[in-house]
Amino acid sequence: MLYENLDVWKRSRVLAIETYTVFKNCRDFGFKDQITRSSLSVPSNLAEGCERTSILERIRFFDIAKGSLGEFKTQVDIGIAIDYIESRQGSLWLRESDEISRMIAAMMIKMRQQKESKS
């Protein structure tokens, strides 16, 4: 499974790039570090999971990516509330995060089914 071919990886990569771009000049280094790290964690963990040979390990890294999306969504929500993120941009990121999360969940279900069928 080459992660570069996965739409979920491509979309999460774009989300991370957008996050880094928006926050490149942010002076609140604590907030900037948290939100950029959580966004970067999603495509990174998807890629790492794809490189694993064990289905259980793959699922574990996909689960970590999904958790990082939860962190990212929380930080976006707070960023909107404290005027670090424009409401329109934040809403787009939240919707995209929801879609990416659903994509990851569907892939995890499929992987679990594959594992059960091999058992």
Protein Blocks (a to p, Z undefined) as FASTA:
>chain_A
ZZklpmklmmmmmmmmmmmmmmmmpcblmlmmmmmmmmmmmmmmmmmmmmpmbfklmmmm
mmmmmmmmmmmmmmmmmmmmnopacfklmmmmmmmmmmmmmmmmmmmmmmmmmmmmmZZ
